[in-house]
Amino acid sequence: MNKLGAFSVRLWSGPLVHRCGPFPRVLRAVSCNPNTQIDEEVAKLLQLKAQLGTDDGKHTFVLKTPKGTRDYNPKQMAIREKVFSTIIGCFKRHGAETIDTPVFELKETLTGKYGEDSKLIYDLKDQGGELLSLRYDLTVPFARYLAMNKITNIKRYHIAKVYRRDNPAMTRGRYREFYQCDFDIAGQYDPMIPDAECLKIVHEILSELQLGDFLIKVNDRRILDGLFAVCGVPDDKFRTVCSTVDKLDKVPWEEVKNEMVNEKGLAVEAADQIGEYVSMHGGLDLAEKLLQDPKLSQSQSARDGLTDMKQLFKYLELFKVTDKVVFDLSLARGLDYYTGVIYEAVLVQADPVLQKQQENNASEEPTSVGSVAGGGRYDGLVGMFDPKGRKVPCVGVSIGIERVFSILEQKAEASAEKVRTTETQVLVASAQKNLLEERLKLTAELWDAGIKAEVMYKKNPKLLSQLQHCEEAGIPLVAIIGEQELKDGVVKLRNVATREEVDVSRSDLVEEIKKKTSEF
């Protein structure tokens, strides 16, 4: 018998086995003679042992985040909070209220709502008799929420994490755990008015974030369904062909056609006809042209979609966003629940600062993020959950927030501008020793007055150290107290950037700090 740590290896004429249940099966069948094979298996066991820990009970941790996830440092979080503030401000400007839903749902709630993407849902183990899955997006939980609470009218936003068992591509802002920022309008309204507002919101957010030049592609599922029908696609292949067409922004037409014909079983003639249509893009003029198309006009579904598309562009002209919107027949969006207008925002040119940095550093991988927002109309989703099948028309948009972060983080790195990670307005400092209690007392007064203040955690810090801390942290003001200031009932207020100092009476200090910080 050969003893190796926790493992026992027995040499015999049958297969070589190990007798410790929780470890992977790495041993293969070997004969009693080949020592080389035994040495190899022992080496594997030693490697496993090293990975799993030593005999003294200590465990060697692998210090990394799970694949497709990331940590955010204070600088990255400062950028994130600013982006969230911009987006939430826009949602509120358009009259939205907010809700929250659980991070996991019953598995049956999510199943069958995402088409081919359903394979990316994270399933959890049986918990107390319930089969659960992590939410894939915020739209399906929203539809479940409406049906469960019998809500037929709401304009809501929801910002929360979602999970996808995807192949992560971190450089392109593609993760397994990420935030979504959703805005949705539920209710029965006249056609295209809520839809136009959703596109206006995308335009506002992307313009305010200054990511670079962007384009918002729009299409309609009814137009696509009509297009597929007149081109000879069988009804049962509509959704799977739609998922293939949706890849046109990533791969050339020949690859898409090859998948349609060889993998999806579509006739070559049908694929060629689809290819002629999905190469078209324009605006109101294209919708009018297609309404006169001899083949496409045969489909009632396509005619309905094209009529609404014309109306949509008229509203978009009133909202003054048509310069960034294009009617693109290649846009498909793969999710099964869309029933009408669909849209997707893509960056067409990087921010000049970021572009220049990438030109100067050829070895650095450029930011390539794909779409940064998407959405559409899904009138049938709520009815799938309602016991009586009652439908609640819905339209919404989701901002691809992680992809936005990827761009803004690189932009911050390329820029010389310093990112503040705190909002501290003033540091309470002293120029002399033995004034810790006075510093703490003044800091408490400022906190109670709603001022964001800090104090260094040393009894007798040097004034230079305190001033350097302000410069490093971007704190704009320093309130300096000394024995003379305490006698006179004043505080010396110093502007860190200009180094100007002024004596302010203790009673006026709060007002003076608020006044000065409002100027920065």
Disulfide bonds with the S-S distance in Angstrom:
none
